Amino acid sequence: MPPSEAPRSRDPVNENSRVAGVSQYSPLGRDSMPPFGRTAAHENRALIASCGLAKRAHRGFPDAIFRRTVRVPISLLFLLLLTTTVEIAFPASKKLSGSFESQISRLINQPKFEAGFWGIQIVSLKDNAILYSLNAKRNFLPASNMKLMIGAAALDSLGPDYRFETPIYAHGRIDLEGRLQGDLVLVGVGDPNLEGRTYAMEEEHLAKSSSPLFIERLADQIAKRPITYVEGDIVADDTAFLYEPYGQGWEHDDIQWGYGAPASALAVNENVFGVEVGPADAAGDPALISVTPFFEGLTLINRVETVEKGRQPSIGIERSLEKNRLILQGEVSKGCAKLDYTLAVPDPAEFAALLLKAALEKRGIVVSGKALARHLYPLDALERGKPSLARAKTLQPNYLQEERVAHNLSIALIETLKIMMKVSHNLYAEILLRKLGGDSVGVGSIESGVAAIKTFLEKTGTAKENLHFSDGSGMSRTDLITPESLTRLLQYMHKHPQGQLFQAVLPIGGIDGTLEHRMRQTPAAGQIHAKTGTSKFVTTLSGYAQSKGGGLLAFSIMANNHSASIQEVRDVVDQICTLMVEYAPRKKARHRN
């Protein structure tokens, strides 16, 4: 997705970095951008060296134009027609005259926005008065605003202090000589944050490590056991979820990059690995390439040449998922800085098994078998032409508690939600979607997760039939929701026992997360707590605004299909945020029961 924010901005569309001609995305939430509007999982991307465009698009849907009928003299009408042909930009620092509603309408009805559609609803949480509403009942592509629903449902169902426990079982007898006569099985339970990360503005990306902390902790525990030899395999079992690594409606281009990492009940190193490319000492020599963490089975083909100083780096990356082959081709100039790329692993469970096997062998534990993945494929649970979750549940292996030889206890869920919201982490949202589904029916899947989210949203006042979801991150081009449904969710969470925590995990305008570089030096700085959503042709922002005179407001602003630049749309969204912060009630508005 084309970058449009400052270097440290973080929001689904710009959450990806493009380096040396290749779309480069960190493992954090990035908005993918398909040809007709990808989602907001990549709202923060810093442009380091650009060549080519990352595709992204979202399908927009026509919406009625906001109109108000008034009777005016013909002469005045003629004057109005003339003035509407003039495009006026309203800087955030300039106050607009007129009523609250008219000021918003003037901003969004500028000629440069004629091709697109706006959906807006602003509600006072003091008295539930609807302060502004435009196309609020129409469906829009939400991009990363999908994460609002995932985060709210997770707090409601699991609670902020929920912790995941990921075990390892010795599936067989351990004899007196320390030989395990069977497999060592790592069982995924759907913890999206196995590395135990906490949110920090100065370190929003996963730190590189030759062996992930999660794997090191488990290997240390096993090394303290009387196990010196594993006669079987190292198995990574992710059957807590159906094997559906990618959301429906994702772009093929997305799945190579870290922001499109496959979802799994096991997410070691957030299911990504890093590739670093640097120049050699002499022109004509192959570039120096390193992979972190390195894992067996990856075939790396280096076709990158070192060239003389002064030439712009140009690198292409191609990865074959089937053969696990990675090809890098292009050139880097002598003396240039190293280039970093974050790529998605092809099979998370196999990746976990390979890393665990290597960590055990490093500690002197001999493994005679292989590193294997154990999946629960949808086709295995097929009944009457579609996967049966009831049948899938019968196919999940059972493990005895006395066979457990190691385990990892996660940090509190609220810390994981903070990362998911602040940096718009796609993988976290996808895993939590499946986790919520698994808790409701016994097997995590996209279908069961979507059903769980819809059931939760019914409590907020939105009927299931009005909801259309295909994933948890918002990367799918088939996600649809209305601004009204989002404001209902925000109203519900405001009164929820976890309402304050929910608001606290959202990015804060001008302060942190994907809003760090927006609304600075405006009245809205520090007063907006909201989730961003960005992809080509899609810009959304939904959350809370602390107004000076009207108390706390809940709002959803959704823009689809605009031909104007992302930055132009964002500027207007941010100006609306300033208007909300400066809002003071003047007359009685419509109320929602």
C-alpha positions, 0 to 999 in steps of 0.5 A: 500500500502506498505510504502516506504518513510520516516515517513513524506513522503506524496505520494499516495502510502505511504500516508497511514499508517499501524498501528498494523497490519491494513492498516491505511490511513489518509483522505488525498490522498492515493494511493490504491493498488490493486493486480495489481497496485493500484493508487497513492492516497496514496503516503505517508504512515508512517509505525508505526507497520506492520502486513500483507500487504495492497494490491495494484496493477496497471495493466501495459501494455507492451511497446517497449524497447528503442533501438538505432541501431549503427554499431560497431566492433564485439570485441566492441559489445562482450565487450558491451554484457559483461558489460550489465550483470553487474548491476550498481547503480548510486547514485544521487550524482554521475555524469554520463558521456555521453550525456543527453539521454545516461545518462537517458538510462543507468539509466532505462536500468539496469537489475533490471528494465527488467520486467517493462516499462518506458514512458518518455518525457522531453520538453524544454519550451524555444523552445518546443524541445523534449530533451528525448522521450521513449514510449511517445505515449504509455498508462500508468497507471498514479496513482495520476498524474490524479490530474494534469488534475483535477487541471488544468481543475479546474483552467481553468474552475473555476479560483483560486478565485472561492468559493462554497456557501453551503446553508441550507433551511427551507422547510416549514413555521416558525410560531410565536413560532419558530416552523419549520413546515417542514424539514431543508435541507442542500444542497451540492454543491460540495465543497470538502473543507467544513472545510476551510483547508489551506495547512501547512507542519506541519499539513497536516492531518485534525484535529480531532474534536468532531463536524466539524467546518463546522457543528458548523458554520451552527448550530450557524447561525440557532440558531440565527434564530427564530427557536426553534423546527423542526417538520420535518427531518434534510435532507442532499441533495447531488443530485447535483451529481449522487450517485456514491460514488466510482470510477469505477475500485476501489478495494473493500479493498480501500473503508473502509479507509480514502483515499478511502472516498466516493465522494459526493456533501456533504463532511463534515469532508472530509467524514471520522471519526477517531478511537483511540485504547488504552490499559486499566489499567489492562491486560485482560480488553477490550481496550479503543476505541473512535470515532471522531466525534461520530455519531448515528447509528454506532455500535461499537463492541470491541474485543480488549484485553489489554495484558501485556507490551512488546507484539506487538499490533495486531488489525484487523478492519472489517466494514459492509457498509450495517449495519454500524457496526464496529468490532475491534479485537486483542490486545494492550499491557499495556503502549503502545501508542494509535493507530489511524485509519482513516476510511471512512463514509459509507454515506456522506449525512447521516453522515452530517445530523446526525452531524447537528441534534446533533449540533442543539440539543446541542443548544437547538433546538428540532428536532422531525424528523430523520436525512435523506439523499437525493440521486439521484441514477443512476437507478432513471435516467435510460433511454434505459439501462443507466443513462440519465443526462438530466433525472437526472436533472429533478429529482433534487429538487428546493429550494426557495432563501427566504427559506435559513436560513444559508450558508457556504462560502468556501475559495478560490479554489486555497487553496483547489487545493494546498491541493489536489496537495501537499498531493495528496488528493483523495476525493478532486479530485473525488469531483472536477471531478464531479463538473466540469461535473455538471457545464457543463451539470447540473448534476455532475457524473463520466461520465459528469466529464470525458467528461469535462476533455477530452474537456479541454485536447483537448485544450492542443492538445490531442484527446479525443479518446486517453484518458481513464479515470474512476475517478479523483484521479487515484485510478482506474486501468482503467485510462490510459494516455500517457507521451506525453499527460501529457507534452502537458498539462504542456506546455499548463498550462505554457502559461495559465493565471493561469500557475504560480499558477498551478506550485506553487501548485505542490509539490517541490522536497526536500521541501514540499508535497509528495516530501518533503523527496525526492531529498534532498541534490541533485541539484534537491532540490527546482528545481522540481515542480511535481505531484507524483503518486505511487502504487504497480507496478506504479511510476510516476512523472510529472511536471516542472524542472528548468534546469541550462542551458536550462531554464524550462523543462516540463517532464513526467516519468511513470514506470509501472509493475516493479518488483523492489521495489518502492524505487529503481524506485523512486531513478532512477526517482529522478536521472533523475530529477537531470540530468534535473536540470543540463541539458545544451543544446548541440545540436539542438533537435527535435521540436514539433509544 
